[in-house]
Amino acid sequence: MADAAFYIPAALKAELDALFDGTWLASHPKVAALLRISDKTLKQLGDDGLIRYRLRGRVWRVYAREDIEAYVGAEPCPSTARNAETAPTARSSGTSTSSSRHRTGQVVVFTAALARERARKRSASRLRSES
């Protein structure tokens, strides 16, 4: 059953109960569907050591209920964490929709800004070549 250290939402507990009804291991595709992630993402999580799996035979991954609960309950969701200091922070994606030339908080249409910048550089280049 669930470890007391992990918070598992009631809806997910019900889904886990249905998935593990009469068995103690669940297949890779069923666990991916339960977690609402792709098979490939689940495989990567296992490869990265973020979720424990067992091999059935040489290639089939299967998951125990306690391993799924440990994964789900391991890291609090930043938006619902009770203590903001311990919640993980969002990582920057590396792309930006504004720049220092725009007012803070102003959203800039990225492609339009890029087109304006390219046009400015072309006109500056033409002016230099005509001189």
N, C-alpha and C positions, 0 to 999 in steps of 0.2 A: 504494500500500500504506500501511500504518499509519505514522504519524509516530512516531519513537522517543520523543518527549517525552510521549506519551499512553499511559496504561495502559488497555488494553482487555481485559476478561475473555475467557478462551478460548472460553467458550460464546457470547458475543456475536460474537467473531471468526468463529466457524463460521456463525452466522446471517448475518453480513454477507457472507461468502464465498458462501453460497447465494443471497442476494438479488442480489448483483452478479455472478453467474456469467454471463459473456458480454455484460454491459452496463455502462456507466459511470454511468448515472443510474437512480434508483428513483423510483417514483410516491409521491405524498403518502400515500395510504391504506396502501401497503406499509410505508413508513417509520414511520408511526404505529403499525402493528401490531408492527413490530420493536421499537420503543421501549416498547411496551405503554402507550401513551397514546392519547387520543382524537384524531380529526382536528382538532377544534376547538382542543385544547391545542397540537398541533403548529403549527397556523396562528398561534396567539398567540405561540409561541416564535419563529417566523419574523418576525412583525410587531415583536416586541420586540428583534430582532437577536441573539437567543441562539443561533439555528441558521441557517446560511446556506442559501438555496435559490436555484434558478434558475427562470425562467418558460419554459415550453414554450408557445409561442403567446402569448396575452395573459392567460390565467387559470390554466393548469395549473402547479402547483408540482412541481418535481422536485428530487431531492437527490443529490449526489455522495457517494461513500463517504468521502472525506476530510473532508467537512463533518459527516457523522454522527459520525465518529471524534473530530473536534475538539469537538463538543458533548458526547459521552459522556465524553471524557477531560478536559474543561476544568476541572471542579470535583470535588474528591474527596468521597466520601460521608463524612459526619461520623462514622458508626459504624465505618468501616473505615479512616479516615485514619491514616497512620503518624505524623504529627506533629499532635497535638491543637491546637497553637497556630495552625497554618495552616488547619485545617479550619473550614468555615463553622459558625456557631452556629445553633441552632434559634431561630426567631422565635416570640415569644409570640402566641397566637391572639387574645388580648384578652378571652377569657371565662375565668371562674374557677370552680372547684368548691369553694373554701374561702374563708374570710375571716379577718381578724385575730382574731375571737372564738374560732376553733377552733385546736386544737393543731396545730403544724407537722407536716405529713405525714399528717394525718388527712383522708381523703376524705369529702366531704359529698355526699349525694344532692342535686343542685342544685334539682330541683323541690320536694322536701320542705322544704329550707331556705327557698326562696322562699315557699312556702305558709305556713310558720311566721311569717316576717317580715310577710307581709300580714295574717295573723290578729292579730299583736301590734299592728300599726298600727291595725287596725279597733277592737280593744278599747280602745286608748289614746284613739282619737277618740271613742268612745262615752262613756268616762269624762269627757272634757272637756266634751262636749255636755250631759251630765246634771248637771254642776256648776253 
